[in-house]
């Protein structure tokens, strides 16, 4: 059976955006000789402690950089394959492979820099980020518009899936399901999309406002319009403009 070690780091605040792009720089730690070539899990457990001691201060330092996010980090360090037989080493250097992001599943490298035989092994690491999210209470069909009664708040692992959590209710209420959603799913960015306001070829109003004036003209939509997104419109005079879809029939131009 593999041995798992867990670091649970509690902090009232962490900027989750930092976790999404975190790539830590490898460091060097001194470790007592790891008798990983002996039968049993003693050598493996010692290497896991080296990895844990390397990760913990890095995680704590990152968590201390923000005072706004409610995330609570949990770092789970896996174990080496017990069939490995490593030569004794007097100095083990932990490091992170290039472009490693400590968010979700990752790995940490351990290499022997002082020993009769140089070796380099990798340990699996899982970084969880527990925080509040909106979780569906009922099934939602694809294309169905979500209301605030469809979900309730619960603590979930934000790092379990690459798509961002929609922690703000305003980001999903009034949006339509991109595909069939199931009860218990946490609402994420890839699950919803804006409601279509009009189809390509529809007649729309095009407005432009400034200090003390507002201009309203008509035109034909050259593409479908989604509320909150941009679309192109051909005006009655033939000019093509790009504006923001405000509602079912209105496209707003910026100055």
N, C-alpha and C positions, 0 to 999 in steps of 0.2 A: 504494500500500500504506500502511495506517495504521501509525504508529509507536507502540509501546507502551512505557511506562516502568514498571519494577517496583521497588518498595521492599520488601526482605525484612528484617523486623525480628525478630531472634531474642531471645527472653527465656525463661528457664526457668519463668516464672510469669506468669499473667494470669488474672483472674477472668472466665470466659467469660460469666457473667451480666451483667457490666457491658457487654459488647459487644452483648448482645441488646437492651439498652434505651438504648444510647448515642445521644444527640442532641447533637452538638457545637455550640457557639456560634460563629457566623461571626466572623472577625477580619479585620484589614486588613494587607496587606503591600505594601511599595513595590516596584515593578518598573520596570526600565528600559523605554524605549519599545518596544512590541511592534509590529513592522512586519508585522502580520498581513494587511495589504492587498496585500502584494507576492506575486508568484507563488512557488510552492514552499512548503515546510513550516517555514521558519525561524520565522515568527511563531507558528504553531501550537505548535511545540516549546517556544518561550519561555513561552507560556501554560501548557503542561503542567508546566514547571518551577516556575512560580508555584504551581500547584495542589499539586504534590508537596511543595514547601517548607512549604506551609500544613498539609498533612495529617500529615507526618512527626512534628513535635513533639507534635501532639494524640494520635497513636497511641502514641507512646513514653510520654507522661504517663499514659495510661490503663493501659498494660501495667504500669507501675510501682506500681499501687495494690494489687496482690495478690501474695502469696507462695505461693499454693497451686495455681493452675491451670497445667497443662502446655502451654497453647496457644502457638503460634508464628504471629504475624501476617504476612500478605503483602498489601500494597496494590498493586493494579494500576491505573494511571491510563491511561485511553484517550486518544484523540486527537480533535480537532475534524474535522468534515467539511471536507476541503481545498477544497471549492467556495466556502466562506465567504470573504468579503472584508471584513475589519474595518478601520475607520479607525485610524490611529496613536493610541496612548494613553500618557500619561506616568505614570499611576498606575492600577494594576489592583487591585481589591479582591476577594479570594476570599470566598465565603460558602456556607453550606449552606442549601438550601431548608427550609422549616418541616417539623418532624417527621421529618427525615432520620435514619436509623439507619445508622451505618457498620458494616454486617454484611451480607455478601453483596453484591448489586448495589445501587448507589446512584449519586448524581451530585453534583458540586460545581459551584457557580456562579462565574463570573468576570465582573465588571462594570467597565466603564471609568468612573472617577469624575473624571478630568482628561484631557480631550481635546476635539477639535473636534466629535466626534460621540459621544454616550453610547451604549453598547451593553451587552448582557448575554447571555452564552452559557453553556452547560453542558457539562461533560465527564463521560463515564461513568467510574465508579469501581467496582472490585470489591475488597471486603475479604474475604480468606480467613483462616480460623483453623484452622491445622493442629494436630492433636492425636491422641492415641490413642483408638481406638474398637474396638468388636467387629464384625467383618465375617463374614458368613455364608460357610460353606464348602460348603454344599449347598442345594438347593432345599427349601423348607418349605411344605407345603400349608396353606391357611387352616384354622384351628382346631387345628392340630397343636401339641403342647406342646414348647417349646424346652428343650434340655439344654445343658450347658456344652460338650459336644463339637461342637455345631452351628456354633460361631463361633471365630475366632481374632483376636488383636489386630493392628491395623495403623494407620498414620497416615492420617487422612482430613481433608477440609475440613469442619469442623463447620458452617460458614456456607453450605454449598452448598444446604441445604434448611432451611426454617423450623422443622421439628420438631426437638426437642432430641435430642441424642445420648445413648444409654444407656451411659455410660462405666462404670458400676458393674455388674458381672456379676449381682449380686443383683436388679437391676431387670428382667431379662428371663428368667433361668433359672426354669423352672416356669410361665412365662406362655405363652399360646397366640397363634399368629400371627393377626393381625386380617384378613389377606388373604394370598394366595400371595406368598411371598418368594423372591428369587433369589440365587444365589451372587454374592458380591462386594458385596452391599448392606450398608451400615453400619446397625446396629440403632438405630432412633430411636423416640421415644415413641409415634408414631402407628402403629407396626408391630405392637405387641403389646397384649394385654388380659388381664385376670385370667381364670382358669379358673372356669367356673360351678360353684358348690358345690351348689346345689339350685335347683329350679324353683319358680315361684309355686304355692302350694297345698300345698307339702311340709310335713310335720311336722318341727319343729326343736326343739333344746334352747336355752333362753334362760338364760344365766348372769349373775350379778352377784356380784362379790367385793369384800370390804373387809378391814379389819384383823380377823383372827380369825374370819371367816365367809365362806360361799359359799352362794348361793341358786341352785337349779336348778329351772326350771319348763319346761313344754312349751307350744308354740304353733304356729300355722299361718302360713307365710310369705305375705305379701301381694304380694311381687314376687320375681323371681329373685334369688339371692344370689351375689355374686362375692367371692372371698376378698380381704380387705383393704378392702372397700367396705361402706358402710352399707346396711341394708335394714330394712323395716318388718315387724313380726310381730304377729299378733293372739293374745293369750294365751287360755288356756282360760276365764278369767274375763271375757273380752270386752275387756279393756284393750289398746290398740294402743301398741306401744313401737318405738323405733328403736335398732338396735345395730349393732355391727361384726361382719361375718362372719369367723370364725376358721378354720373348716374345713368339711367337708362337711355337718355337721349342727348346728353350734354358732354361736349369735349371742351376742355379749358386750355387756352394757349397762355404761355408765360411771356412776359415782356422781354 
